[in-house]
Structures are given as structure tokens and as C-alpha cells.
Amino acid sequence: MLSEVLLVSAPGKVILHGEHAVVHGKVALAVSLNLRTFLRLQPHSNGKVDLSLPNIGIKRAWDVARLQSLDASFLGGPRRIWS
């Protein structure tokens, strides 16, 4: 179980050219932006995981036990490829 706060972030990106061409083996030009997305994981005693995206008005919560059972079913189950 997570015992302390974990904070990670990733830069934003813009694909200037070739966004869909890369699926056909062609070149694309992407650049990172000075804008970041942050994720903060912090343990709670209530057994829930909370997601809060205040800029777009989304707030959700899930039971950790339920998420762990989903993870186990994905790891052991057949792989599904979407077309």
C-alpha cells in the first residue's frame, strides 16, 4: 500500500505535422509545451481513490478493492484489440 504522497507530471505536447501519418510509418513533428499535467496519489483511510479535475468540473471516487479486482482480471484475461 502507498504510504506517502506520490506526485508525477508530464508535459503537454502538440503534433505540428503528421499526427495520423505515423500509423503508416511516416514521420511526425511533435513538440512539448511549457504546460504540465499533474497526478498526485495519496493514501486515505476510507479505502477509496478520488479523482478531481476541477478545471472541467469532474470529481469521482472508487473503492480500492474494486480497482484491484479489475486489475487482476485484466492481467489474467484475454487481450482485446480494438479496431
Stockholm file with secondary structure:
# STOCKHOLM 1.0

chainA/1-83         MLSEVLLVSAPGKVILHGEHAVVHGKVALAVSLNLRTFLRLQPHSNGKVDLSLPNIGIKRAWDVARLQSLDASFLGGPRRIWS
#=GR chainA/1-83 SS CCCSCEEEEEEEEEEEECTTGGGGTCCCEEEEEEEEEEEEECCCTTSEEEEEEGGGTEEEEEEHHHHHHHHHHHHHSCCCCCC
#=GC SS_cons        CCCSCEEEEEEEEEEEECTTGGGGTCCCEEEEEEEEEEEEECCCTTSEEEEEEGGGTEEEEEEHHHHHHHHHHHHHSCCCCCC
//
